[in-house]
Structures are given as structure tokens and as C-alpha cells.
């Protein structure tokens, strides 16, 4: 008989495992984020792909591709998120290097569903960017991260699309890193 998996526990374990790969990035739990959230002091950055963002985003978040990092006021805390903490930690590290500021990585939108449910929706809701309405749908990237809270409907990529998106995500991350390094080298020459 197969042991039953606790989705919340498994989600937190995976998020911690991914976040621990980025030692200089401060991990942030969804519970802690909700308890301390103040939209006047936080810039929340969604590091997922556009198709994932079209399903839902945390209310008030800005898509990474739309972020103007150089114009974020110094008093604003930068918090990144993705599905379960890996991409957001990678981008947090890049943004830290780019800005010289501490950037935090949330444990992911999947963990966030559990925190929202526990906190009885006291944090920013998941919204559909298309309708601007609250939604219970969340994109999980692939079924291996289908660990959302029970009240949420999950959507993920099929295996072939997952592989395509994985390559695209890797390519985009690499390109952003190279652009950043070139920018940094250019700045040090002057």
C-alpha cells in the first residue's frame, strides 16, 4: 500500500529544497508574507511564464518581464515568486546582484494556496489578470508540483509542453544572466 502524501508538507519540503540552493537569497514563507504584507512597502514579482501568469497571479504582483528594477524605491522590499521557489530564487539572486539589495524568494504560488486557505483568505488573493476577478485556479507548471490546497483547481503543462517550457525558461534565464553580466562589465569599464 502506497503512503499517502500530505500536499502541504510535500510542497514546503520541495520549496525549502529549491530555496536552499541559493544561499544568499532569503527564503520567505507564504504564511510570513501574508502576515506582514503591506502593498506600500513590497514589490511582488511573478517570475513564471506568461501562460502561467494568464491563469492567475497573486494580487498586486508585477510580471518579471514588466519589472523596471532600477526604478524601485529604496524603501520597497522586493519579493519574487514562481510555482515552488526555484525560478524565483534564481531571479532573486540575479536581482540582488543587479541592484545590490536584498531580494526575498517566496516559497511559491502553490504554497501560497495553502497559506491563503489557512489564513482564511486574509492575504492578497489569486486573481485572473484577464478578468481582474478572484480565482481559485492556479498553474502548477507540471503535475509533479500538483500540490495546491484542496479548494484550488490546478492547471499544468502536458509532458511535451512541459519540456518545451523548461527549455524556454532555461534559455530566458540564461539570456537575462548574460545581459546582466554584459551590463555589469560595461559599467565597470567606465
Secondary structure, DSSP 4 states (H G I P E B T S, - for coil): -PPPP-HHHHHHHHHHHHHTT-TTSEEE-HHHHHHH--TTTEEEEE-S-HHHHHH-EETT-EEGGG--GGGS-TTSEEEEE-SSSHHHHHHHHHHHHHHSS-EEEES-HHHHHHHHHHTTT-SPPEE-TTT-SB--EEE-SSGGG----TT-EEE---HHHHHHHHHHHHHHHHHHHHHHHHHHHHHHH-
